[in-house]
Amino acid sequence: MTGAIAPSKPLTAMDVCDRCGAQAYVRVVLPGQTELFFCAHHSRQHADALAKVAVEIQDETERLSSQDD
């Protein structure tokens, strides 16, 4: 996803995807400061459309590959 920014406030397990309710790893800020949250799957699915309208995009999906369970 393009337009990624350094996290201003890290996403937590309390932040959930607005599409499916899974843990959010992407925060999209729209004009007017409205925030949308997406899981990795839905952020990839809607990446092109979001990049066109977002004021900023906070992408923390790299956390998924760095988790060593």
PDB file of N, CA, C, O and CB in Angstrom:
ATOM      1  N   MET A   1       0.855  -1.166   0.000  1.00  0.00           N
ATOM      2  CA  MET A   1       0.000   0.000   0.000  1.00  0.00           C
ATOM      3  C   MET A   1       0.897   1.222   0.000  1.00  0.00           C
ATOM      4  O   MET A   1       1.844   1.284   0.784  1.00  0.00           O
ATOM      5  CB  MET A   1      -0.970   0.001   1.218  1.00  0.00           C
ATOM      6  N   THR A   2       0.631   2.178  -0.840  1.00  0.00           N
ATOM      7  CA  THR A   2       1.457   3.372  -0.919  1.00  0.00           C
ATOM      8  C   THR A   2       0.970   4.432   0.042  1.00  0.00           C
ATOM      9  O   THR A   2      -0.141   4.345   0.564  1.00  0.00           O
ATOM     10  CB  THR A   2       1.471   3.918  -2.332  1.00  0.00           C
ATOM     11  N   GLY A   3       1.798   5.431   0.277  1.00  0.00           N
ATOM     12  CA  GLY A   3       1.422   6.517   1.162  1.00  0.00           C
ATOM     13  C   GLY A   3       1.562   6.183   2.630  1.00  0.00           C
ATOM     14  O   GLY A   3       1.006   6.891   3.470  1.00  0.00           O
ATOM     15  N   ALA A   4       2.284   5.132   2.967  1.00  0.00           N
ATOM     16  CA  ALA A   4       2.447   4.736   4.366  1.00  0.00           C
ATOM     17  C   ALA A   4       3.214   5.811   5.124  1.00  0.00           C
ATOM     18  O   ALA A   4       4.111   6.455   4.580  1.00  0.00           O
ATOM     19  CB  ALA A   4       3.176   3.378   4.471  1.00  0.00           C
ATOM     20  N   ILE A   5       2.848   5.991   6.378  1.00  0.00           N
ATOM     21  CA  ILE A   5       3.501   6.986   7.220  1.00  0.00           C
ATOM     22  C   ILE A   5       4.031   6.324   8.471  1.00  0.00           C
ATOM     23  O   ILE A   5       3.667   5.192   8.791  1.00  0.00           O
ATOM     24  CB  ILE A   5       2.535   8.125   7.580  1.00  0.00           C
ATOM     25  N   ALA A   6       4.886   7.030   9.173  1.00  0.00           N
ATOM     26  CA  ALA A   6       5.345   6.548  10.472  1.00  0.00           C
ATOM     27  C   ALA A   6       4.171   6.606  11.440  1.00  0.00           C
ATOM     28  O   ALA A   6       3.437   7.594  11.453  1.00  0.00           O
ATOM     29  CB  ALA A   6       6.557   7.390  11.000  1.00  0.00           C
ATOM     30  N   PRO A   7       3.982   5.576  12.245  1.00  0.00           N
ATOM     31  CA  PRO A   7       2.827   5.559  13.148  1.00  0.00           C
ATOM     32  C   PRO A   7       2.821   6.737  14.109  1.00  0.00           C
ATOM     33  O   PRO A   7       3.795   6.974  14.824  1.00  0.00           O
ATOM     34  CB  PRO A   7       2.804   4.268  13.935  1.00  0.00           C
ATOM     35  N   SER A   8       1.709   7.477  14.121  1.00  0.00           N
ATOM     36  CA  SER A   8       1.573   8.561  15.083  1.00  0.00           C
ATOM     37  C   SER A   8       1.046   8.002  16.403  1.00  0.00           C
ATOM     38  O   SER A   8       1.421   8.480  17.473  1.00  0.00           O
ATOM     39  CB  SER A   8       0.633   9.669  14.539  1.00  0.00           C
ATOM     40  N   LYS A   9       0.197   7.014  16.332  1.00  0.00           N
ATOM     41  CA  LYS A   9      -0.205   6.265  17.519  1.00  0.00           C
ATOM     42  C   LYS A   9      -0.365   4.820  17.073  1.00  0.00           C
ATOM     43  O   LYS A   9      -1.178   4.528  16.197  1.00  0.00           O
ATOM     44  CB  LYS A   9      -1.541   6.836  18.167  1.00  0.00           C
ATOM     45  N   PRO A  10       0.394   3.925  17.661  1.00  0.00           N
ATOM     46  CA  PRO A  10       0.396   2.521  17.220  1.00  0.00           C
ATOM     47  C   PRO A  10      -0.994   1.891  17.306  1.00  0.00           C
ATOM     48  O   PRO A  10      -1.774   2.184  18.212  1.00  0.00           O
ATOM     49  CB  PRO A  10       1.380   1.707  18.061  1.00  0.00           C
ATOM     50  N   LEU A  11      -1.276   1.033  16.357  1.00  0.00           N
ATOM     51  CA  LEU A  11      -2.532   0.281  16.373  1.00  0.00           C
ATOM     52  C   LEU A  11      -2.432  -0.812  17.434  1.00  0.00           C
ATOM     53  O   LEU A  11      -1.359  -1.365  17.672  1.00  0.00           O
ATOM     54  CB  LEU A  11      -2.844  -0.333  14.965  1.00  0.00           C
ATOM     55  N   THR A  12      -3.563  -1.115  18.064  1.00  0.00           N
ATOM     56  CA  THR A  12      -3.599  -2.140  19.107  1.00  0.00           C
ATOM     57  C   THR A  12      -4.646  -3.191  18.751  1.00  0.00           C
ATOM     58  O   THR A  12      -5.337  -3.071  17.739  1.00  0.00           O
ATOM     59  CB  THR A  12      -3.903  -1.511  20.495  1.00  0.00           C
ATOM     60  N   ALA A  13      -4.759  -4.204  19.576  1.00  0.00           N
ATOM     61  CA  ALA A  13      -5.765  -5.256  19.368  1.00  0.00           C
ATOM     62  C   ALA A  13      -7.182  -4.707  19.492  1.00  0.00           C
ATOM     63  O   ALA A  13      -8.134  -5.354  19.056  1.00  0.00           O
ATOM     64  CB  ALA A  13      -5.561  -6.394  20.373  1.00  0.00           C
ATOM     65  N   MET A  14      -7.333  -3.532  20.075  1.00  0.00           N
ATOM     66  CA  MET A  14      -8.651  -2.908  20.194  1.00  0.00           C
ATOM     67  C   MET A  14      -9.101  -2.262  18.887  1.00  0.00           C
ATOM     68  O   MET A  14     -10.284  -1.970  18.716  1.00  0.00           O
ATOM     69  CB  MET A  14      -8.638  -1.869  21.300  1.00  0.00           C
ATOM     70  N   ASP A  15      -8.173  -2.039  17.974  1.00  0.00           N
ATOM     71  CA  ASP A  15      -8.498  -1.472  16.661  1.00  0.00           C
ATOM     72  C   ASP A  15      -8.872  -2.626  15.734  1.00  0.00           C
ATOM     73  O   ASP A  15      -8.066  -3.527  15.498  1.00  0.00           O
ATOM     74  CB  ASP A  15      -7.292  -0.635  16.075  1.00  0.00           C
ATOM     75  N   VAL A  16     -10.086  -2.593  15.216  1.00  0.00           N
ATOM     76  CA  VAL A  16     -10.564  -3.699  14.394  1.00  0.00           C
ATOM     77  C   VAL A  16     -10.966  -3.216  13.010  1.00  0.00           C
ATOM     78  O   VAL A  16     -11.330  -2.055  12.822  1.00  0.00           O
ATOM     79  CB  VAL A  16     -11.742  -4.395  15.069  1.00  0.00           C
ATOM     80  N   CYS A  17     -10.894  -4.116  12.056  1.00  0.00           N
ATOM     81  CA  CYS A  17     -11.225  -3.849  10.664  1.00  0.00           C
ATOM     82  C   CYS A  17     -12.695  -3.440  10.540  1.00  0.00           C
ATOM     83  O   CYS A  17     -13.586  -4.097  11.077  1.00  0.00           O
ATOM     84  CB  CYS A  17     -10.931  -5.086   9.790  1.00  0.00           C
ATOM     85  N   ASP A  18     -12.922  -2.344   9.823  1.00  0.00           N
ATOM     86  CA  ASP A  18     -14.285  -1.883   9.596  1.00  0.00           C
ATOM     87  C   ASP A  18     -15.057  -2.778   8.634  1.00  0.00           C
ATOM     88  O   ASP A  18     -16.279  -2.659   8.542  1.00  0.00           O
ATOM     89  CB  ASP A  18     -14.266  -0.475   9.070  1.00  0.00           C
ATOM     90  N   ARG A  19     -14.392  -3.651   7.928  1.00  0.00           N
ATOM     91  CA  ARG A  19     -15.049  -4.571   6.990  1.00  0.00           C
ATOM     92  C   ARG A  19     -15.427  -5.905   7.640  1.00  0.00           C
ATOM     93  O   ARG A  19     -16.521  -6.420   7.409  1.00  0.00           O
ATOM     94  CB  ARG A  19     -14.141  -4.827   5.797  1.00  0.00           C
ATOM     95  N   CYS A  20     -14.520  -6.466   8.456  1.00  0.00           N
ATOM     96  CA  CYS A  20     -14.768  -7.833   8.940  1.00  0.00           C
ATOM     97  C   CYS A  20     -14.604  -8.020  10.449  1.00  0.00           C
ATOM     98  O   CYS A  20     -14.968  -9.073  10.971  1.00  0.00           O
ATOM     99  CB  CYS A  20     -13.848  -8.773   8.242  1.00  0.00           C
ATOM    100  N   GLY A  21     -14.067  -7.028  11.163  1.00  0.00           N
ATOM    101  CA  GLY A  21     -13.910  -7.151  12.603  1.00  0.00           C
ATOM    102  C   GLY A  21     -12.617  -7.797  13.065  1.00  0.00           C
ATOM    103  O   GLY A  21     -12.399  -7.932  14.269  1.00  0.00           O
ATOM    104  N   ALA A  22     -11.747  -8.201  12.134  1.00  0.00           N
ATOM    105  CA  ALA A  22     -10.441  -8.760  12.510  1.00  0.00           C
ATOM    106  C   ALA A  22      -9.551  -7.626  13.016  1.00  0.00           C
ATOM    107  O   ALA A  22      -9.878  -6.452  12.843  1.00  0.00           O
ATOM    108  CB  ALA A  22      -9.768  -9.500  11.296  1.00  0.00           C
ATOM    109  N   GLN A  23      -8.431  -7.977  13.638  1.00  0.00           N
ATOM    110  CA  GLN A  23      -7.516  -6.950  14.125  1.00  0.00           C
ATOM    111  C   GLN A  23      -7.040  -6.075  12.967  1.00  0.00           C
ATOM    112  O   GLN A  23      -6.652  -6.579  11.912  1.00  0.00           O
ATOM    113  CB  GLN A  23      -6.312  -7.592  14.847  1.00  0.00           C
ATOM    114  N   ALA A  24      -7.074  -4.770  13.177  1.00  0.00           N
ATOM    115  CA  ALA A  24      -6.652  -3.824  12.146  1.00  0.00           C
ATOM    116  C   ALA A  24      -5.144  -3.619  12.190  1.00  0.00           C
ATOM    117  O   ALA A  24      -4.548  -3.500  13.260  1.00  0.00           O
ATOM    118  CB  ALA A  24      -7.375  -2.480  12.317  1.00  0.00           C
ATOM    119  N   TYR A  25      -4.546  -3.579  11.019  1.00  0.00           N
ATOM    120  CA  TYR A  25      -3.122  -3.287  10.883  1.00  0.00           C
ATOM    121  C   TYR A  25      -2.902  -2.064  10.001  1.00  0.00           C
ATOM    122  O   TYR A  25      -1.764  -1.662   9.757  1.00  0.00           O
ATOM    123  CB  TYR A  25      -2.379  -4.496  10.305  1.00  0.00           C
ATOM    124  N   VAL A  26      -4.002  -1.472   9.521  1.00  0.00           N
ATOM    125  CA  VAL A  26      -3.910  -0.278   8.674  1.00  0.00           C
ATOM    126  C   VAL A  26      -4.960   0.728   9.120  1.00  0.00           C
ATOM    127  O   VAL A  26      -6.136   0.395   9.262  1.00  0.00           O
ATOM    128  CB  VAL A  26      -4.098  -0.638   7.168  1.00  0.00           C
ATOM    129  N   ARG A  27      -4.516   1.973   9.341  1.00  0.00           N
ATOM    130  CA  ARG A  27      -5.419   3.088   9.656  1.00  0.00           C
ATOM    131  C   ARG A  27      -5.361   4.042   8.467  1.00  0.00           C
ATOM    132  O   ARG A  27      -4.279   4.434   8.029  1.00  0.00           O
ATOM    133  CB  ARG A  27      -5.015   3.820  11.018  1.00  0.00           C
ATOM    134  N   VAL A  28      -6.528   4.413   7.949  1.00  0.00           N
ATOM    135  CA  VAL A  28      -6.625   5.349   6.836  1.00  0.00           C
ATOM    136  C   VAL A  28      -7.334   6.598   7.334  1.00  0.00           C
ATOM    137  O   VAL A  28      -8.447   6.521   7.855  1.00  0.00           O
ATOM    138  CB  VAL A  28      -7.378   4.717   5.618  1.00  0.00           C
ATOM    139  N   VAL A  29      -6.690   7.744   7.175  1.00  0.00           N
ATOM    140  CA  VAL A  29      -7.304   9.007   7.564  1.00  0.00           C
ATOM    141  C   VAL A  29      -7.801   9.685   6.291  1.00  0.00           C
ATOM    142  O   VAL A  29      -7.045   9.901   5.344  1.00  0.00           O
ATOM    143  CB  VAL A  29      -6.294   9.926   8.350  1.00  0.00           C
ATOM    144  N   LEU A  30      -9.089  10.014   6.295  1.00  0.00           N
ATOM    145  CA  LEU A  30      -9.729  10.664   5.155  1.00  0.00           C
ATOM    146  C   LEU A  30      -9.819  12.166   5.418  1.00  0.00           C
ATOM    147  O   LEU A  30      -9.623  12.606   6.551  1.00  0.00           O
ATOM    148  CB  LEU A  30     -11.139  10.064   4.892  1.00  0.00           C
ATOM    149  N   PRO A  31     -10.111  12.954   4.386  1.00  0.00           N
ATOM    150  CA  PRO A  31     -10.332  14.380   4.622  1.00  0.00           C
ATOM    151  C   PRO A  31     -11.401  14.559   5.705  1.00  0.00           C
ATOM    152  O   PRO A  31     -12.380  13.813   5.748  1.00  0.00           O
ATOM    153  CB  PRO A  31     -10.755  15.101   3.304  1.00  0.00           C
ATOM    154  N   GLY A  32     -11.210  15.536   6.563  1.00  0.00           N
ATOM    155  CA  GLY A  32     -12.129  15.731   7.671  1.00  0.00           C
ATOM    156  C   GLY A  32     -11.743  14.912   8.887  1.00  0.00           C
ATOM    157  O   GLY A  32     -12.463  14.896   9.886  1.00  0.00           O
ATOM    158  N   GLN A  33     -10.598  14.225   8.806  1.00  0.00           N
ATOM    159  CA  GLN A  33     -10.038  13.430   9.900  1.00  0.00           C
ATOM    160  C   GLN A  33     -10.844  12.183  10.258  1.00  0.00           C
ATOM    161  O   GLN A  33     -10.644  11.622  11.335  1.00  0.00           O
ATOM    162  CB  GLN A  33      -9.915  14.284  11.107  1.00  0.00           C
ATOM    163  N   THR A  34     -11.738  11.739   9.396  1.00  0.00           N
ATOM    164  CA  THR A  34     -12.426  10.465   9.600  1.00  0.00           C
ATOM    165  C   THR A  34     -11.413   9.346   9.449  1.00  0.00           C
ATOM    166  O   THR A  34     -10.607   9.358   8.518  1.00  0.00           O
ATOM    167  CB  THR A  34     -13.609  10.287   8.596  1.00  0.00           C
ATOM    168  N   GLU A  35     -11.446   8.373  10.361  1.00  0.00           N
ATOM    169  CA  GLU A  35     -10.515   7.242  10.309  1.00  0.00           C
ATOM    170  C   GLU A  35     -11.249   5.969   9.922  1.00  0.00           C
ATOM    171  O   GLU A  35     -12.361   5.710  10.381  1.00  0.00           O
ATOM    172  CB  GLU A  35      -9.805   7.055  11.664  1.00  0.00           C
ATOM    173  N   LEU A  36     -10.611   5.186   9.076  1.00  0.00           N
ATOM    174  CA  LEU A  36     -11.068   3.842   8.740  1.00  0.00           C
ATOM    175  C   LEU A  36      -9.968   2.877   9.127  1.00  0.00           C
ATOM    176  O   LEU A  36      -8.785   3.205   9.032  1.00  0.00           O
ATOM    177  CB  LEU A  36     -11.431   3.713   7.222  1.00  0.00           C
ATOM    178  N   PHE A  37     -10.356   1.676   9.569  1.00  0.00           N
ATOM    179  CA  PHE A  37      -9.394   0.653   9.975  1.00  0.00           C
ATOM    180  C   PHE A  37      -9.603  -0.582   9.113  1.00  0.00           C
ATOM    181  O   PHE A  37     -10.734  -0.954   8.798  1.00  0.00           O
ATOM    182  CB  PHE A  37      -9.540   0.306  11.488  1.00  0.00           C
ATOM    183  N   PHE A  38      -8.489  -1.216   8.735  1.00  0.00           N
ATOM    184  CA  PHE A  38      -8.562  -2.405   7.890  1.00  0.00           C
ATOM    185  C   PHE A  38      -7.571  -3.472   8.351  1.00  0.00           C
ATOM    186  O   PHE A  38      -6.472  -3.165   8.812  1.00  0.00           O
ATOM    187  CB  PHE A  38      -8.293  -2.035   6.429  1.00  0.00           C
ATOM    188  N   CYS A  39      -7.983  -4.725   8.216  1.00  0.00           N
ATOM    189  CA  CYS A  39      -7.053  -5.846   8.387  1.00  0.00           C
ATOM    190  C   CYS A  39      -6.134  -5.852   7.164  1.00  0.00           C
ATOM    191  O   CYS A  39      -6.367  -5.108   6.211  1.00  0.00           O
ATOM    192  CB  CYS A  39      -7.822  -7.233   8.548  1.00  0.00           C
ATOM    193  N   ALA A  40      -5.115  -6.669   7.184  1.00  0.00           N
ATOM    194  CA  ALA A  40      -4.174  -6.724   6.062  1.00  0.00           C
ATOM    195  C   ALA A  40      -4.885  -7.121   4.765  1.00  0.00           C
ATOM    196  O   ALA A  40      -4.622  -6.542   3.711  1.00  0.00           O
ATOM    197  CB  ALA A  40      -3.036  -7.717   6.366  1.00  0.00           C
ATOM    198  N   HIS A  41      -5.774  -8.096   4.841  1.00  0.00           N
ATOM    199  CA  HIS A  41      -6.491  -8.573   3.653  1.00  0.00           C
ATOM    200  C   HIS A  41      -7.303  -7.451   3.006  1.00  0.00           C
ATOM    201  O   HIS A  41      -7.172  -7.199   1.808  1.00  0.00           O
ATOM    202  CB  HIS A  41      -7.415  -9.742   4.022  1.00  0.00           C
ATOM    203  N   HIS A  42      -8.129  -6.787   3.785  1.00  0.00           N
ATOM    204  CA  HIS A  42      -8.996  -5.750   3.220  1.00  0.00           C
ATOM    205  C   HIS A  42      -8.213  -4.493   2.826  1.00  0.00           C
ATOM    206  O   HIS A  42      -8.627  -3.781   1.912  1.00  0.00           O
ATOM    207  CB  HIS A  42     -10.088  -5.383   4.222  1.00  0.00           C
ATOM    208  N   SER A  43      -7.115  -4.212   3.482  1.00  0.00           N
ATOM    209  CA  SER A  43      -6.307  -3.064   3.048  1.00  0.00           C
ATOM    210  C   SER A  43      -5.697  -3.328   1.679  1.00  0.00           C
ATOM    211  O   SER A  43      -5.623  -2.427   0.844  1.00  0.00           O
ATOM    212  CB  SER A  43      -5.195  -2.759   4.074  1.00  0.00           C
ATOM    213  N   ARG A  44      -5.257  -4.571   1.446  1.00  0.00           N
ATOM    214  CA  ARG A  44      -4.733  -4.922   0.116  1.00  0.00           C
ATOM    215  C   ARG A  44      -5.848  -4.889  -0.921  1.00  0.00           C
ATOM    216  O   ARG A  44      -5.647  -4.406  -2.035  1.00  0.00           O
ATOM    217  CB  ARG A  44      -4.070  -6.319   0.138  1.00  0.00           C
ATOM    218  N   GLN A  45      -7.018  -5.398  -0.560  1.00  0.00           N
ATOM    219  CA  GLN A  45      -8.148  -5.465  -1.494  1.00  0.00           C
ATOM    220  C   GLN A  45      -8.579  -4.068  -1.951  1.00  0.00           C
ATOM    221  O   GLN A  45      -8.969  -3.891  -3.105  1.00  0.00           O
ATOM    222  CB  GLN A  45      -9.335  -6.192  -0.841  1.00  0.00           C
ATOM    223  N   HIS A  46      -8.513  -3.083  -1.067  1.00  0.00           N
ATOM    224  CA  HIS A  46      -9.011  -1.737  -1.373  1.00  0.00           C
ATOM    225  C   HIS A  46      -7.889  -0.706  -1.512  1.00  0.00           C
ATOM    226  O   HIS A  46      -8.159   0.495  -1.513  1.00  0.00           O
ATOM    227  CB  HIS A  46      -9.976  -1.290  -0.291  1.00  0.00           C
ATOM    228  N   ALA A  47      -6.647  -1.150  -1.628  1.00  0.00           N
ATOM    229  CA  ALA A  47      -5.478  -0.264  -1.621  1.00  0.00           C
ATOM    230  C   ALA A  47      -5.553   0.839  -2.667  1.00  0.00           C
ATOM    231  O   ALA A  47      -5.282   1.997  -2.349  1.00  0.00           O
ATOM    232  CB  ALA A  47      -4.230  -1.069  -1.842  1.00  0.00           C
ATOM    233  N   ASP A  48      -5.909   0.518  -3.887  1.00  0.00           N
ATOM    234  CA  ASP A  48      -5.925   1.528  -4.952  1.00  0.00           C
ATOM    235  C   ASP A  48      -6.935   2.631  -4.657  1.00  0.00           C
ATOM    236  O   ASP A  48      -6.620   3.813  -4.790  1.00  0.00           O
ATOM    237  CB  ASP A  48      -6.247   0.877  -6.302  1.00  0.00           C
ATOM    238  N   ALA A  49      -8.140   2.255  -4.260  1.00  0.00           N
ATOM    239  CA  ALA A  49      -9.179   3.246  -3.962  1.00  0.00           C
ATOM    240  C   ALA A  49      -8.809   4.085  -2.746  1.00  0.00           C
ATOM    241  O   ALA A  49      -9.024   5.297  -2.740  1.00  0.00           O
ATOM    242  CB  ALA A  49     -10.525   2.554  -3.728  1.00  0.00           C
ATOM    243  N   LEU A  50      -8.255   3.453  -1.719  1.00  0.00           N
ATOM    244  CA  LEU A  50      -7.879   4.181  -0.511  1.00  0.00           C
ATOM    245  C   LEU A  50      -6.760   5.181  -0.786  1.00  0.00           C
ATOM    246  O   LEU A  50      -6.784   6.298  -0.269  1.00  0.00           O
ATOM    247  CB  LEU A  50      -7.449   3.205   0.581  1.00  0.00           C
ATOM    248  N   ALA A  51      -5.797   4.794  -1.584  1.00  0.00           N
ATOM    249  CA  ALA A  51      -4.673   5.679  -1.899  1.00  0.00           C
ATOM    250  C   ALA A  51      -5.144   6.943  -2.609  1.00  0.00           C
ATOM    251  O   ALA A  51      -4.513   7.992  -2.480  1.00  0.00           O
ATOM    252  CB  ALA A  51      -3.646   4.948  -2.766  1.00  0.00           C
ATOM    253  N   LYS A  52      -6.234   6.860  -3.348  1.00  0.00           N
ATOM    254  CA  LYS A  52      -6.756   8.021  -4.080  1.00  0.00           C
ATOM    255  C   LYS A  52      -7.434   9.040  -3.167  1.00  0.00           C
ATOM    256  O   LYS A  52      -7.470  10.226  -3.495  1.00  0.00           O
ATOM    257  CB  LYS A  52      -7.737   7.564  -5.138  1.00  0.00           C
ATOM    258  N   VAL A  53      -7.971   8.600  -2.029  1.00  0.00           N
ATOM    259  CA  VAL A  53      -8.762   9.504  -1.185  1.00  0.00           C
ATOM    260  C   VAL A  53      -8.130   9.782   0.182  1.00  0.00           C
ATOM    261  O   VAL A  53      -8.566  10.700   0.877  1.00  0.00           O
ATOM    262  CB  VAL A  53     -10.136   8.928  -0.983  1.00  0.00           C
ATOM    263  N   ALA A  54      -7.137   9.029   0.575  1.00  0.00           N
ATOM    264  CA  ALA A  54      -6.572   9.148   1.924  1.00  0.00           C
ATOM    265  C   ALA A  54      -5.719  10.399   2.085  1.00  0.00           C
ATOM    266  O   ALA A  54      -5.003  10.805   1.170  1.00  0.00           O
ATOM    267  CB  ALA A  54      -5.740   7.922   2.250  1.00  0.00           C
ATOM    268  N   VAL A  55      -5.812  10.999   3.264  1.00  0.00           N
ATOM    269  CA  VAL A  55      -4.915  12.078   3.658  1.00  0.00           C
ATOM    270  C   VAL A  55      -3.627  11.459   4.177  1.00  0.00           C
ATOM    271  O   VAL A  55      -2.537  11.959   3.900  1.00  0.00           O
ATOM    272  CB  VAL A  55      -5.571  13.001   4.734  1.00  0.00           C
ATOM    273  N   GLU A  56      -3.750  10.369   4.933  1.00  0.00           N
ATOM    274  CA  GLU A  56      -2.587   9.598   5.370  1.00  0.00           C
ATOM    275  C   GLU A  56      -2.987   8.145   5.577  1.00  0.00           C
ATOM    276  O   GLU A  56      -4.145   7.832   5.853  1.00  0.00           O
ATOM    277  CB  GLU A  56      -1.986  10.187   6.671  1.00  0.00           C
ATOM    278  N   ILE A  57      -2.007   7.274   5.437  1.00  0.00           N
ATOM    279  CA  ILE A  57      -2.209   5.831   5.619  1.00  0.00           C
ATOM    280  C   ILE A  57      -1.124   5.326   6.563  1.00  0.00           C
ATOM    281  O   ILE A  57       0.067   5.483   6.296  1.00  0.00           O
ATOM    282  CB  ILE A  57      -2.170   5.058   4.241  1.00  0.00           C
ATOM    283  N   GLN A  58      -1.540   4.730   7.648  1.00  0.00           N
ATOM    284  CA  GLN A  58      -0.624   4.128   8.622  1.00  0.00           C
ATOM    285  C   GLN A  58      -0.688   2.623   8.415  1.00  0.00           C
ATOM    286  O   GLN A  58      -1.695   1.993   8.738  1.00  0.00           O
ATOM    287  CB  GLN A  58      -0.994   4.527  10.112  1.00  0.00           C
ATOM    288  N   ASP A  59       0.371   2.050   7.884  1.00  0.00           N
ATOM    289  CA  ASP A  59       0.403   0.633   7.535  1.00  0.00           C
ATOM    290  C   ASP A  59       1.355  -0.097   8.477  1.00  0.00           C
ATOM    291  O   ASP A  59       2.566   0.116   8.434  1.00  0.00           O
ATOM    292  CB  ASP A  59       0.833   0.434   6.056  1.00  0.00           C
ATOM    293  N   GLU A  60       0.806  -0.952   9.319  1.00  0.00           N
ATOM    294  CA  GLU A  60       1.613  -1.744  10.253  1.00  0.00           C
ATOM    295  C   GLU A  60       1.566  -3.234   9.910  1.00  0.00           C
ATOM    296  O   GLU A  60       1.783  -4.075  10.783  1.00  0.00           O
ATOM    297  CB  GLU A  60       1.129  -1.524  11.691  1.00  0.00           C
ATOM    298  N   THR A  61       1.288  -3.564   8.658  1.00  0.00           N
ATOM    299  CA  THR A  61       1.182  -4.972   8.276  1.00  0.00           C
ATOM    300  C   THR A  61       2.505  -5.717   8.407  1.00  0.00           C
ATOM    301  O   THR A  61       2.508  -6.947   8.458  1.00  0.00           O
ATOM    302  CB  THR A  61       0.681  -5.083   6.857  1.00  0.00           C
ATOM    303  N   GLU A  62       3.633  -5.002   8.465  1.00  0.00           N
ATOM    304  CA  GLU A  62       4.928  -5.680   8.660  1.00  0.00           C
ATOM    305  C   GLU A  62       4.979  -6.400   9.993  1.00  0.00           C
ATOM    306  O   GLU A  62       5.769  -7.329  10.161  1.00  0.00           O
ATOM    307  CB  GLU A  62       6.080  -4.676   8.573  1.00  0.00           C
ATOM    308  N   ARG A  63       4.147  -5.987  10.952  1.00  0.00           N
ATOM    309  CA  ARG A  63       4.090  -6.664  12.245  1.00  0.00           C
ATOM    310  C   ARG A  63       3.627  -8.121  12.109  1.00  0.00           C
ATOM    311  O   ARG A  63       3.962  -8.961  12.944  1.00  0.00           O
ATOM    312  CB  ARG A  63       3.155  -5.907  13.187  1.00  0.00           C
ATOM    313  N   LEU A  64       2.867  -8.415  11.070  1.00  0.00           N
ATOM    314  CA  LEU A  64       2.389  -9.783  10.871  1.00  0.00           C
ATOM    315  C   LEU A  64       3.536 -10.748  10.579  1.00  0.00           C
ATOM    316  O   LEU A  64       3.528 -11.882  11.059  1.00  0.00           O
ATOM    317  CB  LEU A  64       1.377  -9.824   9.732  1.00  0.00           C
ATOM    318  N   SER A  65       4.508 -10.314   9.806  1.00  0.00           N
ATOM    319  CA  SER A  65       5.628 -11.201   9.452  1.00  0.00           C
ATOM    320  C   SER A  65       6.713 -11.203  10.519  1.00  0.00           C
ATOM    321  O   SER A  65       7.586 -12.071  10.502  1.00  0.00           O
ATOM    322  CB  SER A  65       6.229 -10.783   8.115  1.00  0.00           C
ATOM    323  N   SER A  66       6.678 -10.249  11.449  1.00  0.00           N
ATOM    324  CA  SER A  66       7.722 -10.205  12.479  1.00  0.00           C
ATOM    325  C   SER A  66       7.309 -10.923  13.763  1.00  0.00           C
ATOM    326  O   SER A  66       8.089 -10.981  14.714  1.00  0.00           O
ATOM    327  CB  SER A  66       8.074  -8.763  12.796  1.00  0.00           C
ATOM    328  N   GLN A  67       6.113 -11.459  13.801  1.00  0.00           N
ATOM    329  CA  GLN A  67       5.656 -12.158  14.988  1.00  0.00           C
ATOM    330  C   GLN A  67       6.229 -13.579  15.009  1.00  0.00           C
ATOM    331  O   GLN A  67       5.967 -14.376  14.109  1.00  0.00           O
ATOM    332  CB  GLN A  67       4.112 -12.188  15.039  1.00  0.00           C
ATOM    333  N   ASP A  68       6.996 -13.877  16.026  1.00  0.00           N
ATOM    334  CA  ASP A  68       7.608 -15.198  16.161  1.00  0.00           C
ATOM    335  C   ASP A  68       6.894 -15.961  17.272  1.00  0.00           C
ATOM    336  O   ASP A  68       7.278 -15.867  18.438  1.00  0.00           O
ATOM    337  CB  ASP A  68       9.135 -15.084  16.459  1.00  0.00           C
ATOM    338  N   ASP A  69       5.866 -16.710  16.916  1.00  0.00           N
ATOM    339  CA  ASP A  69       5.116 -17.490  17.912  1.00  0.00           C
ATOM    340  C   ASP A  69       5.616 -18.902  17.968  1.00  0.00           C
ATOM    341  O   ASP A  69       5.106 -19.707  18.748  1.00  0.00           O
ATOM    342  CB  ASP A  69       3.626 -17.485  17.602  1.00  0.00           C
TER     343      ASP A  69
END
